[in-house]
Amino acid sequence: MTETKRLENWLLEKGDIGERLITEAHVQLNTDLKDKGKWQSLTYKMVHLYGRQELIAEIKKVEEKLFSEAEHKNFRERIRSIFRK
């Protein structure tokens, strides 16, 4: 298994528990590996946030379309009736 894959399994808590424990021990003993793990973790967080921002942008486009185009008038009225109650 590659170092990157081992770190991924350890960070994301995937795969064999024994391998993850060994990786954790290596990370604690090896400062270079610890740094790689920190950077890999940061990269995962950034990718997650980017994906989240993209999803929010897509949802806003759908919302704008649903609440502005004439063909979706019945949908808008149904939604508004729910929140009037």
ZATOR-488023 format. One record per residue: residue in one letter; x, y, z of N, C-alpha, C, CB in turn. Coordinates in steps of 0.02 Angstrom, whole numbers, plus 32768, in hexadecimal, padded with zeros to 4 digits. Each point is the difference from the previous one (the first is absolute). Glycine has a CB too. Layout:
aXYZXYZXYZXYZ
...
END
This chain:
m802B7FC580007FD5803B8000802D803E80007FA37FC2803E
t804980717F9E8029803D7FFE7FF6802880407FF780027F82
e80398029808B7FFD802A803B7FC2802C7FFF807D7FFF8006
t7F73801D7FC07FC6802B7FFA7FC07FDA8011803B80447FA8
k7FBF7F7F803E7FC57FD7800D7FFB7FED804A80067FD47F8A
r8033801C80947FFF7FF080487FE9803C8029805D7FAD7FEE
l7FBE808E80007FEB803C80247FB6800E7FF58073802F7FF4
e7F757FC67FCF7FB9800A7FF27FD57FD2802A801D80217F8B
n7FF47FA080787FDA7FD1802880008014804A801C7FA57FAE
w801E807180698005801580467FD7803F800D80737FCE8006
l7F9380647FCF7FDB803F80097FB57FF77FFA8063803C7FD4
l7F887F9A7FFD7FB87FF77FF37FE37FC48025801180347F91
e80197FAC80987FEC7FC680277FE07FCA7FD57FEF804A8061
k80367FA57F697FE97FCC7FD180317FC680027FC880567FB6
g80217F718033802D7FC77FF8800D7FDC80418033803A7FA2
d80027F9E805D80127FD4803880178028803D80217FA87FAD
i7FC1804A808C80108024803E80497FF680137F8A7FF28026
g80917FD37FCF80467FF38010802F802C7FD77FE17F8B801D
e8011807B7FA38028802C7FD57FFC804880177FEE7FB17F9F
r7FD6806480757FF7804580178027800D80407F8F80027FCA
l80727FCD806380268008803E804B80037FF37FA57FC3803D
i807280147F95804780027FED801180447FE180007F837FED
t7FD480957FE7800B80417FE18001803780357FC87FD87F97
e800B802480997FFF803280368041800080277F837FF38008
a80977FD28006803F7FFB80248039801F7FD67FD77F97803A
h802A805A7F858033801D7FD47FFA804C7FFF7FFF7F987FBA
v7FC4808280447FF580487FFE801C802080407F997FF07FB8
q805B7FEF80818018801B8040804C800080047F977FD88036
l80897FF97FA980497FF98004802680267FCA7FED7F928033
n7FF1807F7F968021801D7FC67FE380457FF280167F8D7FCF
t801280A7803D7FE680447FF87FF080107FB7804380228064
d7FE47FC27F6C7FF0800B7FB97FBD7FE27FEF807A7FFF7FE5
l7F797FC580337FC07FDF7FF37FC780268022803B7F917FF6
k7FD3808A80467FCE802880247FEE803D7FD6802C7FD78070
d8006804B7F747FF3803A7FD67FD87FED7FC1806B8034802A
k7FA77F947FB87FDB7FEA7FC57FB77FF2801280697FCE7FD0
g7F8C8015806A7FBC7FF280177FD98040800B80297F988035
k7FF8809B7FE87FDD8040800A7FED80207FBE80408011806A
w7FEE7FEE7F657FF1801D7FBF7FCA7FD97FDB8076802A7FFA
q7F8D7F94800C7FCD7FD77FE07FBC800D801F80567FA77FE6
s7FA7805F805C7FC2800F80227FE580447FEB80257FBA8062
l800780777F9A7FEB80437FEA7FE57FFF7FB980568032804C
t7FCA7FA77F897FE97FF97FBB7FBA7FE27FFD80767FF27FDB
y7F7D7FDA804D7FBD7FE280027FCC8033801680337F908019
k7FDF809880197FD1803380197FF180347FCA802C7FEF8075
m800780267F677FF680317FCB7FD57FE47FC8806F8033801C
v7F9D7F8F7FD17FD77FE07FCB7FB87FFB801780647FBF7FD8
h7F92802F80677FBC7FFA801C7FDD80457FFE80267FA1804B
l7FFD80937FCA7FE2804380007FF180187FB9803D801A8069
y7FEF7FD77F687FF480137FBB7FC27FDD7FE5807C80117FEF
g7F7E7FAE801F7FC57FDB7FEA7FC1801B801F80477F9B7FF3
r7FBE8079804B7FC6801C80237FEB80427FE080247FC7806B
q800D80637F857FF280407FE07FE07FF57FBC80608035803D
e7FB97F9B7F9E7FE37FF07FBE7FB87FE9800780727FE27FD5
l7F807FF5805C7FBC7FE8800C7FD180398012802E7F918025
i7FE9809C80077FD8803A80137FF0802B7FC380347FFE8072
a7FFE800D7F637FF580277FC47FCD7FDF7FD28075802B8008
e7F8F7F947FF27FD07FDB7FD67FB98004801D805C7FB27FDC
i7F9E804980657FBE800580217FE380457FF680247FAB8056
k800680897FAE7FE780447FF67FE7800A7FB8805180288057
k7FD17FB97F797FE980057FBA7FBB7FDF7FF8807880007FD8
v7F7F7FC780467FC07FDC7FFC7FCA80298023803B7F917FFD
e7FD5808A803D7FD0802A80247FEB803C7FD780337FDB806C
e7FFE80467F757FF1803A7FD77FD27FED7FC5806F80328020
k7FA07F967FC27FD87FE97FC77FB87FEF801780697FD27FC8
l7F91800B806F7FBD7FEC80187FD6803C801580317F958026
f7FEE809E7FF57FDA8038801A7FFE803C7FD1801E7FD98070
s7FF9801E7F527FFD80397FD27FDF7FEE7FBD8067802C8036
e7F9A7F967FB57FE57FEE7FBF7FB57FF0800480717FD47FDE
a7F6A80447FF27FB87FF97FFF7FE97FB780017FFA806B7FC1
e802B7F6A80207FEB7FB97FFC7FFE7FDE804480317FFC7F8E
h7FEC802280A580027FE280437FD18023803080777FDE7FEB
k7F5880457FFB7FD2802880297FDA7FD380327FF480527FA1
n7FF37F7580497FDB7FD3802D802C7FE980397FB97FDB7FA0
f808480158052802F7FEA8034800980388034803B7FB57FAC
r7FD18087803D8009803A802D7FC38009802D804A80377FAB
e7F7C7FC480377FC2800A80277FF87FC980357FCB80377F9C
r80467F8C80527FFC7FC980318030800B803A7FDE7FB17FA4
i805F8063804C8032800C80347FEA803A802D805C7FD57FB3
r7F8E806180307FEA803980277FC47FEF802D8029804C7FA6
s7FAA7F8980407FC67FED802980167FD8803D7FB87FFE7F98
i807B7FDC806280197FD880398018802F803880227FA37FB2
f7FFF8093803B801D802D80327FCF80358019806E7FEC7FCA
r7F57801980187FCE802E80187FDB7FE5803C7FF3802B7F8E
k800C7F9580787FD97FDF8035801C800D80457FE07FAA7FB0
END
